[in-house]
Amino acid sequence: MSGISVNPQSSRGPAAEVWQNVLRRIPTLFGRLVYLSSLRDSGTGRYMHPVLTRMLGGEDADRALCHSHHRVFSQWLASSLEEQKADLDDYLRMTGGLTDVFRRYRNLAPSTAHEVERQLYLTDLETLLELLRFEQGDGTAIPEPSPHQ
């Protein structure tokens, strides 16, 4: 689950343990996607987590976080639509905010995702958001993507 593959005997073992503990605190895959995407600098595309960067150095932390982001993204894609819906429902119950999801969902895919993965993610998530909107009887439309997204 951590996405940091390290030899437990190496100096990175403690970093992997720290990272596993961080991710364990986020109970939903969608929440992990939101969190991991927040660690990516939109200007540089590099990932940074203060503790991991201190433990591993900038390059290794960036690589480990990027790998972790892609792994969680892949887990989301491998989930059925029913599992994704349940996960998203749990995330929304915990955060209480569909508005934030509408605003941010297009930016949650890792930069390492292939275009076909990105399209599958967007199709699934837009389907789920429409279903949620219908369930809530909300007239909120899914925002159209900006040309630069």
C-alpha positions, 0 to 999 in steps of 0.5 A: 500500500505504501508505494515505497519499495525498500529493503527493510534493512536499508536506511529507507526502511524507516521512511517506508514505515513512516509513509505507510503510517501516513497513508494508513491514516487516510481510509479511502483511496479517493482521499489518498489520491487527493492527498498525494496530488496535493504533495505535487507542486503544480509548477514543477511537477515534483513531489515533496513531503517534509518528513520523507524529503528530510529522510530520503533527500529530494530526488528519492522522496520525489520518486517514491511519492510519484510511485506511490501516487501512481500506485494508488491511482492504479488501485482506484482504476482497478476498482469496480464502479461500485467499489469506487462509488462506495469509496467516494461516498465514504470520502464525502461523508468524512470531508462533507464536500462535494464542491471540492471534488467537483473543483479538483477531480481533474487534477488528481491523476499522476503525471505518470498516468497514460492517456488511456488511464487518465481517460478511464479515470475521468469517465468513471469519476464523471459517471460517479459525480453525475450519479451523486448529483442525481441522488442528491437532487442537486442541479449542480453540473460537473464543471467543464475542464479549463483549456489548460487542464 
